[in-house]
Amino acid sequence: MNANDLITVDPDVLGGTPVFKGTRVPVKTLFDYLEGDYTLEEFLECFPSVTRDMACQLLERSESALLAPVPA
């Protein structure tokens, strides 16, 4: 699954806010839930249009991007 399979940015959907592809659920909502001490399970229950695979892939890609070595 590549980034285009996970996220859509469309000016006609929530004003161009990045959302999980095929949904109207902003990507930021996942991070807001996790920062608010909600579990991934609770997020998925509240937003059933987001699959577990989509959420996990997004978190894994975010981790990889944040922990990638910075080129010298």
Summary of the structure (lengths in Angstrom):
residues: 72
radius of gyration: 12.9
end to end distance: 29.1
largest distance: 42.7
contacts: 162
relative contact order: 0.16
helix: 54%
strand: 7%
